[in-house]
Amino acid sequence: MSTAHAHTHDHHGHDHVHGHAHGHEHSHDHGDFTGRERKLIFAFVLTTAMMLVEAVGGFWSGSLALVADAGHMLIDALALLLAVMSAWFARRPADARRSYGYGRLEVLAGFVNALTQFALVAFIAFEAVDRLFHPAEILSGMMLVVAVVGLLVNLLVLRTLHGHAHDDVNLAGATLHVLGDLLGSVAAVVAALLVRWKGWNWADPVLSLLVSLLILNSAWRLLRRSAHILLEGVPEGMDTRDVAAALRHADPSIRDIHHVHVWQLASGSRMATLHAELHEGQGSGAAIAAINRVLAERFGVQHVTVQIDPGNCPDQGLGCAGHD
């Protein structure tokens, strides 16, 4: 159940109207973990345990694929822990210094997660090239057992994190890391089989290198997506021109909509500011209600600030278009 409210005040000759939609389904009890956070904690425990197993197994067997996957899991364990902490901090209420609260920590976590993947890819690539020129003996039997166990654990963790919202870059970052682990485990299993059955020791570094390229592609997508949010970009799938066009027909009292800005604060939290110019003699109440309704229902915008212009827009040169 959601409620909405709006308030107006006169400021420099024109009105500012703020509309907020508050969802009461979100817990504000900071002493309890949400279901999403419990999933992340469970994934963190499993990933940490498997990381230790793969590290020991990799060094013992001489497998670069296992060592690389263990290194990846170390980064993932830290990423999952960061995701838990950022999700918990995101539920802290706004204060005088942070009027929007701490929700953007989730986006920062996704951004950092992507950057750590680039560092991991560089490490794997360097080790793989070195191993190609300096082959090492590999205990394929132990490598295969550890790789299969790692594959099963990663499948379980991925299933636990599956189903996050598209806009949730925090869980997306954590899922990206786990998916990279899964690919690393598959590569380790295939490499172990090739080494054991064919004697192809080069398969271990080659498959590690191929997996690093897959991780690089996914990391780039997450980095671009989180950076777009941090730069206050328009949410994916939205166009401010479409928003303005829809709002111009939201109510007969609206003459024009301009100076539209739409951005995303955090996971699923969309914000908008805009100027509304009304026909002469029209009150602002109906227009404000219509603008809030259209933005919430069609574009998923929860926080709206509307400036009602008295005639032509007073902010020339800032994205407003004058009208006769």
VMD Tcl script that draws the C-alpha trace (Angstrom):
set ca {
  {0.00 0.00 0.00}
  {1.44 3.37 -1.02}
  {0.47 6.91 -0.21}
  {1.30 10.12 -2.03}
  {1.34 13.73 -0.93}
  {2.30 17.05 -2.43}
  {3.01 20.50 -1.08}
  {3.57 23.89 -2.68}
  {5.32 27.06 -1.73}
  {6.00 30.34 -3.48}
  {9.64 30.85 -4.43}
  {10.92 33.73 -6.58}
  {7.58 34.25 -8.25}
  {6.72 30.65 -9.07}
  {5.57 27.53 -7.29}
  {7.57 24.41 -6.52}
  {5.60 21.24 -5.93}
  {7.07 18.08 -4.48}
  {5.35 14.76 -4.89}
  {6.56 11.69 -3.03}
  {5.44 8.09 -3.21}
  {6.38 6.13 -0.13}
  {6.17 2.37 -0.21}
  {5.39 0.95 3.21}
  {6.42 -2.50 2.22}
  {10.08 -1.71 2.90}
  {11.34 -2.44 6.36}
  {12.90 0.39 8.33}
  {14.00 -1.78 11.21}
  {17.74 -1.45 10.90}
  {18.36 -4.20 13.42}
  {16.92 -6.92 11.15}
  {18.19 -8.16 7.80}
  {15.80 -8.24 4.86}
  {15.27 -11.35 2.74}
  {17.61 -9.93 0.10}
  {20.35 -9.34 2.68}
  {19.96 -12.86 4.08}
  {20.47 -14.22 0.57}
  {23.64 -12.18 0.22}
  {24.95 -13.40 3.59}
  {24.25 -17.03 2.67}
  {26.04 -16.51 -0.65}
  {28.97 -14.88 1.18}
  {29.41 -17.83 3.57}
  {29.26 -20.43 0.78}
  {31.60 -18.45 -1.48}
  {34.16 -17.94 1.30}
  {34.17 -21.64 2.20}
  {34.57 -22.70 -1.44}
  {37.29 -20.11 -2.00}
  {39.39 -21.72 0.73}
  {38.83 -25.19 -0.74}
  {39.78 -24.09 -4.25}
  {42.86 -22.19 -3.06}
  {44.20 -25.23 -1.23}
  {43.23 -27.58 -4.07}
  {44.71 -25.28 -6.72}
  {48.11 -24.94 -5.07}
  {48.21 -28.64 -4.23}
  {47.25 -29.82 -7.71}
  {49.16 -27.10 -9.58}
  {46.05 -25.94 -11.47}
  {45.99 -22.29 -12.58}
  {42.27 -22.59 -13.33}
  {41.56 -23.46 -9.70}
  {43.92 -20.81 -8.34}
  {42.37 -18.20 -10.64}
  {38.87 -19.25 -9.60}
  {39.90 -19.09 -5.94}
  {41.23 -15.57 -6.51}
  {37.98 -14.70 -8.22}
  {36.07 -16.10 -5.26}
  {38.12 -14.00 -2.85}
  {37.10 -10.88 -4.75}
  {33.52 -12.18 -4.84}
  {33.43 -12.82 -1.11}
  {34.49 -9.22 -0.51}
  {31.97 -8.03 -3.11}
  {29.15 -9.96 -1.44}
  {30.13 -8.58 1.95}
  {30.18 -5.07 0.47}
  {26.76 -5.73 -1.07}
  {25.34 -6.73 2.33}
  {26.79 -3.67 4.02}
  {25.63 -1.27 1.30}
  {22.11 -2.76 1.28}
  {21.92 -2.38 5.05}
  {23.22 1.19 4.99}
  {20.81 2.01 2.14}
  {17.91 1.50 4.58}
  {19.21 4.17 6.92}
  {16.92 7.21 6.96}
  {17.83 10.52 5.39}
  {19.42 13.15 7.57}
  {20.29 16.84 7.38}
  {23.53 16.17 5.46}
  {22.21 13.39 3.19}
  {18.67 14.39 2.29}
  {18.27 11.40 -0.05}
  {19.62 8.93 2.49}
  {22.24 6.29 1.73}
  {20.58 4.49 -1.18}
  {23.34 5.37 -3.64}
  {25.76 3.15 -1.71}
  {24.23 0.25 -3.64}
  {25.27 1.84 -6.93}
  {28.76 2.56 -5.61}
  {29.05 -1.10 -4.60}
  {28.15 -2.19 -8.14}
  {30.68 0.27 -9.59}
  {33.48 -1.00 -7.31}
  {32.55 -4.61 -8.07}
  {32.98 -3.97 -11.78}
  {36.38 -2.33 -11.26}
  {37.63 -5.30 -9.20}
  {36.73 -7.59 -12.10}
  {39.08 -5.67 -14.40}
  {41.93 -6.18 -11.92}
  {41.11 -9.89 -11.68}
  {41.09 -10.30 -15.47}
  {44.54 -8.70 -15.71}
  {45.90 -11.11 -13.08}
  {44.44 -14.20 -14.79}
  {45.71 -13.12 -18.21}
  {49.24 -12.54 -16.92}
  {49.36 -15.91 -15.14}
  {47.86 -17.75 -18.12}
  {50.42 -16.39 -20.60}
  {53.24 -17.22 -18.21}
  {51.91 -20.76 -17.75}
  {51.74 -21.28 -21.53}
  {55.45 -20.57 -21.82}
  {56.33 -22.40 -18.62}
  {54.07 -25.48 -18.34}
  {53.69 -27.05 -14.91}
  {52.68 -30.50 -13.71}
  {49.01 -30.76 -12.77}
  {47.28 -33.34 -10.52}
  {44.21 -33.69 -12.70}
  {42.31 -36.01 -10.33}
  {42.31 -33.60 -7.41}
  {41.70 -30.70 -9.79}
  {38.59 -32.42 -11.19}
  {37.09 -33.18 -7.76}
  {37.58 -29.65 -6.47}
  {36.31 -28.12 -9.72}
  {33.10 -30.21 -9.65}
  {32.43 -29.26 -6.02}
  {33.04 -25.61 -6.89}
  {30.65 -25.85 -9.82}
  {27.88 -27.25 -7.61}
  {28.43 -24.58 -4.94}
  {28.36 -21.78 -7.51}
  {25.12 -23.14 -8.98}
  {23.59 -23.07 -5.51}
  {24.76 -19.53 -4.84}
  {23.56 -18.32 -8.25}
  {20.15 -19.88 -7.63}
  {20.00 -18.10 -4.27}
  {20.66 -14.70 -5.86}
  {18.47 -15.30 -8.92}
  {15.47 -13.08 -9.52}
  {16.78 -9.66 -8.47}
  {15.15 -6.57 -9.90}
  {16.57 -5.29 -13.18}
  {17.38 -1.91 -11.63}
  {19.19 -3.41 -8.63}
  {22.87 -2.87 -9.48}
  {23.91 -4.05 -6.03}
  {22.55 -7.58 -6.50}
  {23.49 -7.39 -10.18}
  {27.11 -6.82 -9.16}
  {27.04 -9.72 -6.72}
  {25.38 -11.98 -9.30}
  {27.97 -10.97 -11.88}
  {30.75 -12.12 -9.59}
  {29.04 -15.44 -8.89}
  {28.39 -15.96 -12.60}
  {32.09 -15.41 -13.20}
  {32.82 -18.03 -10.55}
  {30.45 -20.43 -12.28}
  {32.20 -19.94 -15.61}
  {35.54 -20.42 -13.88}
  {34.35 -23.69 -12.36}
  {33.11 -24.94 -15.74}
  {36.48 -24.07 -17.28}
  {38.28 -25.84 -14.44}
  {36.18 -29.00 -14.94}
  {36.81 -29.01 -18.71}
  {40.52 -28.30 -18.21}
  {40.81 -31.12 -15.65}
  {39.17 -33.57 -18.06}
  {41.45 -32.54 -20.94}
  {44.56 -32.78 -18.78}
  {43.50 -36.16 -17.39}
  {42.32 -37.78 -20.63}
  {44.47 -36.04 -23.27}
  {47.50 -34.89 -21.32}
  {46.93 -31.33 -22.58}
  {48.38 -29.26 -19.75}
  {48.04 -26.13 -21.89}
  {44.24 -26.45 -21.62}
  {44.39 -25.16 -18.04}
  {45.81 -21.67 -18.83}
  {43.95 -21.39 -22.16}
  {40.52 -21.98 -20.63}
  {41.41 -19.63 -17.78}
  {42.18 -16.95 -20.38}
  {38.89 -17.53 -22.22}
  {36.90 -17.21 -19.00}
  {38.69 -13.94 -18.20}
  {37.43 -12.51 -21.51}
  {33.85 -13.44 -20.63}
  {34.24 -11.80 -17.24}
  {35.65 -8.69 -18.89}
  {32.58 -8.31 -21.11}
  {30.15 -8.60 -18.18}
  {32.25 -6.28 -16.01}
  {32.20 -3.61 -18.73}
  {28.39 -3.74 -18.92}
  {28.03 -3.37 -15.15}
  {30.61 -0.56 -15.04}
  {28.83 1.35 -17.79}
  {25.43 0.83 -16.16}
  {26.46 1.92 -12.66}
  {28.51 4.86 -14.00}
  {25.43 6.01 -15.95}
  {23.44 6.14 -12.71}
  {26.22 7.94 -10.85}
  {26.31 10.53 -13.67}
  {22.55 11.14 -13.17}
  {21.76 9.64 -16.57}
  {18.20 9.00 -17.71}
  {17.12 5.50 -16.57}
  {17.39 2.77 -19.19}
  {14.34 2.52 -21.42}
  {13.25 6.12 -20.77}
  {13.43 9.25 -22.91}
  {12.76 12.70 -21.45}
  {11.05 13.71 -24.68}
  {8.57 10.86 -24.26}
  {8.03 11.87 -20.62}
  {7.34 15.49 -21.59}
  {4.96 14.44 -24.39}
  {2.99 12.17 -22.05}
  {2.71 14.86 -19.37}
  {1.49 17.51 -21.83}
  {-1.64 15.38 -22.26}
  {-1.97 14.43 -18.61}
  {-4.54 17.18 -17.88}
  {-6.35 19.86 -19.94}
  {-4.96 22.60 -17.68}
  {-1.40 21.92 -18.85}
  {-0.13 24.18 -21.61}
  {3.43 22.91 -21.78}
  {5.97 20.70 -20.02}
  {9.69 21.48 -20.32}
  {13.01 21.48 -18.49}
  {12.48 17.76 -17.72}
  {15.15 15.87 -15.79}
  {14.78 12.20 -14.88}
  {17.43 10.18 -13.08}
  {17.86 7.21 -10.80}
  {19.03 7.59 -7.22}
  {19.49 3.89 -6.45}
  {17.92 0.52 -7.23}
  {14.46 1.22 -8.64}
  {14.36 4.72 -7.11}
  {13.59 7.11 -9.95}
  {13.41 10.88 -9.51}
  {12.15 13.69 -11.73}
  {12.09 17.47 -11.84}
  {10.22 19.50 -14.44}
  {8.56 22.82 -15.26}
  {4.82 22.94 -15.98}
  {3.19 25.88 -17.72}
  {-0.59 26.09 -17.31}
  {-3.29 27.75 -19.37}
  {-4.36 31.16 -18.08}
  {-6.76 31.02 -15.18}
  {-6.14 27.35 -14.40}
  {-5.32 26.13 -10.89}
  {-2.34 23.92 -10.25}
  {-4.03 21.19 -8.15}
  {-5.40 19.05 -10.99}
  {-2.21 19.40 -13.04}
  {-0.01 18.38 -10.13}
  {-2.11 15.32 -9.38}
  {-2.13 14.28 -13.05}
  {1.64 14.74 -13.41}
  {2.34 12.63 -10.33}
  {-0.08 9.92 -11.47}
  {1.35 9.62 -15.00}
  {4.95 9.61 -13.80}
  {4.23 6.92 -11.20}
  {2.07 4.66 -13.38}
  {3.83 4.93 -16.75}
  {7.43 5.65 -15.81}
  {7.87 4.33 -12.26}
  {9.01 7.69 -10.88}
  {8.53 7.87 -7.10}
  {9.81 11.37 -6.27}
  {8.66 14.34 -8.37}
  {9.42 18.06 -8.07}
  {7.21 20.28 -10.26}
  {7.81 23.97 -10.82}
  {4.66 25.81 -11.93}
  {5.74 28.69 -14.17}
  {3.73 31.95 -14.17}
  {3.51 32.35 -17.95}
  {6.75 31.98 -19.87}
  {9.56 30.08 -18.17}
  {11.73 32.44 -16.07}
  {14.81 30.23 -16.37}
  {15.81 31.01 -19.95}
  {19.01 29.33 -21.06}
  {18.59 26.39 -18.68}
  {16.62 24.11 -20.93}
  {13.38 26.08 -20.98}
  {11.70 27.18 -24.16}
  {9.94 30.53 -24.24}
  {6.34 30.82 -25.45}
  {4.31 33.76 -26.70}
}
mol new
graphics top color blue
foreach p $ca { graphics top sphere $p radius 0.5 }
foreach p [lrange $ca 0 end-1] q [lrange $ca 1 end] { graphics top cylinder $p $q radius 0.2 }
display resetview
